[in-house]
């Protein structure tokens, strides 16, 4: 009985110590805001801490906001020579989420994205340019609805550091951009729905600790 109690006490003490260590790492967590100081390598998007949001004009009353729920991305990061970094993104067209189920089906349907025929929306970098300590422009090929056109995003580097909970190297970015949906043949419902699409991205990329 005493041995069992001692074992339980040891487990509890270990758990408390581990919790204290994690709490300390969280409390003292800092990120490096210089992208050149980030660790190079292949990073993958953390979908739990990322978002791809877009908005379009609705009858000039407001800009209607929606998002895509299924996004995958791989970043080959070369912080010392950022212009050589590469990003590849795949968005599942059918994962469009407007918070209105019937509208989701309409947007993913044949009138617009035609997700049954074109299930993937992809973006792949063609050029990167650093415009400031934490700022840059990323140009890439956006393929959607069977057409490929260039799109430029304004990118902000938010920081790099090991995740205090997992130890995985993590990079954080924000990005914005806009494009004319009609250039991809997505001109249905105009002028009720505007052609100018604004995109807002929050992204965390992780490289698993070895």
C-alpha positions in Angstrom: 0.0 0.0 0.0 2.8 2.4 0.9 4.6 1.6 -2.4 1.4 2.3 -4.3 0.9 5.6 -2.5 4.6 6.5 -3.1 4.2 5.7 -6.8 1.1 7.9 -7.1 2.8 10.7 -5.3 5.8 10.5 -7.6 3.5 10.6 -10.7 1.6 13.6 -9.3 4.8 15.4 -8.4 6.2 14.7 -11.9 3.0 16.0 -13.5 3.1 19.2 -11.4 6.8 19.7 -12.3 6.1 19.3 -16.0 3.1 21.7 -15.8 5.3 24.2 -14.0 8.0 23.9 -16.7 5.4 24.4 -19.5 3.9 27.4 -17.7 7.4 28.9 -17.4 8.1 28.4 -21.1 4.7 30.0 -22.0 5.3 33.0 -19.6 8.8 33.6 -20.9 8.0 32.9 -24.6 9.5 35.4 -27.1 9.6 35.5 -30.9 12.4 36.9 -33.1 10.9 39.5 -35.4 13.8 39.4 -37.9 13.1 36.8 -40.6 16.8 36.3 -41.3 17.1 34.9 -37.8 14.5 32.2 -38.5 15.7 28.6 -39.0 15.7 27.4 -42.6 13.9 24.2 -43.7 10.6 22.8 -44.8 7.6 24.0 -42.8 4.0 22.9 -43.0 0.9 25.0 -42.4 -0.7 24.5 -39.0 -4.4 24.6 -39.9 -5.4 25.0 -36.2 -3.8 28.4 -36.1 -4.3 29.7 -39.6 -7.1 31.3 -41.6 -7.9 32.2 -45.2 -10.6 34.8 -45.3 -12.0 36.7 -48.3 -14.6 39.4 -48.8 -16.6 40.8 -51.8 -18.9 43.7 -52.3 -22.6 42.9 -51.8 -24.9 45.5 -53.5 -22.6 48.2 -52.2 -24.2 47.7 -48.8 -21.2 45.9 -47.2 -18.4 43.5 -48.0 -19.6 40.0 -47.5 -17.0 37.8 -45.6 -16.3 34.1 -46.0 -13.5 31.7 -45.5 -12.0 28.3 -46.7 -11.8 25.7 -44.0 -9.4 23.2 -45.7 -6.1 24.6 -46.6 -2.7 22.9 -46.9 0.6 24.6 -47.5 4.3 23.8 -47.6 7.0 26.5 -47.1 10.6 25.9 -48.1 12.1 28.7 -46.0 15.5 30.2 -46.8 15.7 33.1 -44.4 19.2 34.2 -45.4 18.1 34.4 -49.0 14.3 35.0 -48.8 13.9 35.4 -52.6 14.7 31.7 -53.0 12.0 30.6 -50.5 9.1 28.7 -52.0 5.5 28.3 -51.0 2.9 25.9 -52.3 -0.7 26.1 -51.2 -3.7 23.9 -51.9 -7.2 25.0 -51.0 -10.2 22.7 -51.2 -12.8 24.7 -53.2 -15.7 22.8 -51.6 -14.6 23.9 -48.1 -15.9 27.4 -48.7 -17.7 28.6 -45.5 -20.0 31.5 -45.5 -21.9 30.4 -42.3 -24.9 29.8 -44.6 -25.1 26.2 -45.8 -27.2 26.8 -48.9 -24.9 29.6 -50.0 -21.8 27.4 -49.5 -23.3 24.9 -52.0 -24.1 27.7 -54.5 -20.6 29.1 -54.4 -19.0 25.6 -54.6 -21.5 24.7 -57.4 -21.3 25.1 -61.2 -22.2 28.8 -61.2 -19.0 29.7 -59.5 -16.1 27.5 -58.3 -17.5 24.3 -59.8 -15.7 22.3 -57.1 -16.8 19.0 -58.6 -14.8 19.7 -61.7 -12.1 21.9 -60.2 -11.7 20.6 -56.6 -8.4 22.4 -55.8 -7.4 26.0 -55.8 -3.6 26.3 -55.8 -1.1 29.0 -55.3 2.7 28.7 -56.0 5.3 31.4 -55.6 7.1 32.8 -58.6 8.9 35.7 -57.0 9.6 37.1 -53.5 10.9 40.6 -52.7 11.8 41.9 -49.3 10.5 45.5 -48.9 11.3 46.1 -45.2 12.6 44.4 -42.1 9.4 42.5 -41.6 7.7 43.2 -44.9 7.7 41.7 -48.4 5.8 41.1 -51.6 5.0 37.6 -52.8 3.9 37.0 -56.3 2.6 33.6 -57.4 0.5 31.7 -59.8 -3.1 31.3 -58.6 -4.9 28.4 -60.3 -8.7 28.4 -59.9 -11.6 27.3 -62.0 -9.2 25.9 -64.6 -7.3 29.1 -65.2 -3.9 30.4 -63.9 -3.2 34.0 -63.3 -0.6 36.0 -61.3 -1.5 37.4 -57.9 0.7 39.5 -55.6 0.3 39.4 -51.8 1.7 41.9 -49.3 3.3 39.8 -46.6 4.3 40.7 -43.0 6.6 38.4 -41.0 5.2 38.2 -37.4 7.9 36.2 -35.8 9.9 32.9 -35.3 10.5 30.8 -32.3 10.1 27.3 -31.0 6.5 26.7 -29.9 6.5 26.8 -26.0 4.2 23.8 -25.8 5.6 21.5 -28.5 9.1 22.7 -29.1 8.5 22.7 -32.8 10.1 25.6 -34.8 7.3 27.9 -35.8 7.0 30.8 -38.2 4.1 33.3 -38.3 2.9 35.5 -41.2 0.1 37.8 -42.2 -0.8 38.6 -45.8 -3.3 40.6 -47.8 -4.1 40.9 -51.4 -6.8 41.4 -54.0 -7.8 40.2 -57.5 -10.6 40.4 -60.0 -12.5 37.1 -60.0 -13.7 37.7 -63.5 -10.1 37.0 -64.7 -10.7 33.4 -63.7 -14.1 33.3 -65.4 -15.9 33.7 -62.1 -18.2 36.5 -63.1 -21.6 35.0 -62.0 -24.0 37.2 -59.9 -22.4 40.5 -61.0 -23.2 43.3 -60.2 -25.0 42.0 -57.1 -21.7 40.5 -56.1 -18.6 42.6 -56.9 -15.7 41.3 -58.9 -13.0 42.7 -56.6 -12.0 40.0 -54.1 -10.0 41.0 -51.0 -8.0 38.2 -49.3 -6.7 38.2 -45.7 -4.4 35.4 -44.4 -3.1 34.5 -41.0 -0.6 31.6 -41.1 1.5 29.7 -38.7 4.0 27.2 -40.2 5.6 24.5 -38.1 8.7 22.3 -38.6 8.6 19.2 -36.4 11.3 18.9 -33.8 13.7 16.1 -34.7 
